[in-house]
Each structure stands twice: as C-alpha cells, then as structure tokens.
Amino acid sequence: MMEVPKTMRAAVYRGVNDVRVETIPVPEIGPGEVLVKIHTCGICGTDLKKIHTGSHSAPRVFGHEMAGTIAAVGGGVTDFAIGDRVMAYHHIPCGECYYCRKQTFAQCETYKKVGCTAAFMPSGGGFAEYIRVMDWIVRKGLVKIPDGVPFEQAAFIEPVNTCYKAVEMLALEPDETVLVIGQGPIGILLAALAKRTGATVLTSDLYGERHAVAAKFGLDRPLDARGDVVAAAKAATDGRGTDVALVAVGGNALITLAMNAIRPGGRVMLFAATQHGEAPFDPAAVCMDEKTLMGSYSSSVAINDEVAQLVLNGYGMGFDLTQLISHRFSIEDAVAAIDLASNPQPDSMKIVIQPEL
C-alpha cells in the first residue's frame, strides 16, 4: 500500500493573474477511478492563457502535461495497480457523436469535459501533488510508462500528440519545404515531427539560444526572425515560397508573415492562435493564389497509440524530449514557474513543476 496523506500542496488559481500555493484536501476517488501522485507536470501556453485572461471561473488547479505514480485505485479497476507509472490525458472524447465520427475530436462535448482534477472544477490538476483520474480517462486515456523511461519524457506525450495531429493534417511530402515560426518547445516539436516526414524544415526564432536547442533535434536550417524571413523562405525554394508555414507562436501579425512566406497553393497552419479577435489576411491570396489557412487544436485520440510509442520508445533513440526542459520548480515555487513561463527568456524552454523537488 502507498500511504496517501489527507492534504496536499497545490497551486490554486484564485482569479486573473492570481495563483496561490495552498494546502487543500487530497481528492477522493470513486469506482473506476485512480489517484495519481504527480512527479512532473509541464506548464502549457493554454494554462497561462486561462490564468491571465480569466477565461475560467476560480478557484481551479490547472496543469495537464502530467506523469506520475498510481497511489490508489477505485473499485473495478483491473488494468492498473498501485505503483504503476503512468501519464494521464485530461481529455478523451466519447467516440460516438457526430464530431467523433468526423474525427474532429476536440469539438466533442465529452472531450470538452475535463477528466482529471486536483480539486474544485476539473481543470487538469497537475499543479498539485495528487490528481483524481475519472473513469473514462482510466479506460482510454491512461498510459503506462515502461521502466527506464523517465517521468519527464512521458509528460510530453500530450503536447506531442497535439503537434503530431497538426503535422499529420498537413500530409507533408518529402519534396516539400516547411517554415516553422517560433522555436519554443512546441515550435521545436512541430519542426522535429515535420522533419520526420522527410520534408525540408526551416525554423525561425529571435533567439540563438533556442536555435541551439532545436539543433539537438536535427533542425539545421535556422532563420533569424529579426531578418527578412519571407525573403529567406523564397530563397530556399527557388523563389516560390515554402509549401507550408506552421505558426507556433501567438500574434496575429505572424499570420500575414506566414501567408506571404508560402507559395501559391501552399498552406498555413495556425497552432497558437487561441485568442478570439480579428486578424488581417488577404482574401485574394486564398482565392486567386489558392493558399489555405487552417488550424489544429488539442489532441487526437486516433493517434494516442502511435504517439505513446514514439515518445516512450524515442527516449534513448534520438527523441529525448527532456532536452526541452530548461527549468524545474517545486510546488512551493509554482508562482515563480508560472511567471517565468509567462515571460519567456532566451534560455527558457519547457518549464515543469515537480512536487517532489
């Protein structure tokens, strides 16, 4: 038996830009559910958006890039046991509704219900010592981590899924050239996955430090974002422009840059445009130049198994994602972790919270 305390520490969202480290009860689990002791939880841009915009009611505990150890199992759970090392998805779709039949899983109503929580309204809960994983997630969204694969690697399964989904939607071909705008951890993942298809990948960022991390993943065509990225994209493609531009940072000005950087008939994939509003683009570029503007959001259950194999087998096989982690913070320092993630520095990449620190 693993000894489970009655209370735990957690980073609790109390309002816009207000996160406090508090003592709260360890969540109770019901039949078909499991309790997971968190080892590593990455901080995602969507967590930050919720904290800074007040899009969600308070109080909540955010965090969803999670890996840890099962500390308790509810009645009827047979596929998992106390002591199993796991990562947990926080969203799993119903598999039966219209959106699921069309493979647009992120729009399924069940998918939009969060199935992991530390307390309060379910919101992931990874910025805490323990999370409750609900029954439908246990059935379809809990992944065992093999011995020899660190929790830090497994915590990337969910973000890799979101990137893999976007790259798969692009159906890249080996003779194509891709421009990835932004080389934070997500931009590097998108670029690395695009390169695996055989396509040529150009990466754009303001910081040489980020290009240095990208180079560890074989990304060897860096562009300085302070220069003329459109001209560089054209120079690399006989003057045409790239086949694809992947926009891995927020900021609507970059949509114009991406549309200008692609060739006629090319496609722009928006990956970080999660803020509502209006953005300028040239409608004639879509109509006459036949350019496609598309988006991808969240994960796809259809690729869960492929992604788990890629990430878990990739450790020690040239896909060591722990190289993307620049900073590790304890739960007590979670506010500083969120602050750094919200104000990226040249040397900051993926920032993780580890309650054991």
Secondary structure, DSSP 8 states (H G I E B T S, - for coil): -----SEEEEEEEEETTEEEEEEEE-----TT-EEEEEEEEE--HHHHHHHHH--S-SSB----EEEEEEEEE-TT--S--TT-EEEE-S----SSSHHHHTT-GGG-HHHHS--EESSSS-S---SBSEEEE-HHHHHHSEEE--TTS-HHHHTTHHHHHHHHHHHHHHT--TT-EEEEE--SHHHHHHHHHHHHTT-EEEEEES-HHHHHHHHTTT---EEETTS-HHHHHHHTTTTS-EEEEEE-S--THHHHHHHHHEEEEEEEEESS--S-S-----HHHHHTS--EEEE--S--GGGHHHHHHHHHHHTTTT--GGGGEEEEE-GGGHHHHHHHHHS--TT--EEEE-TT-
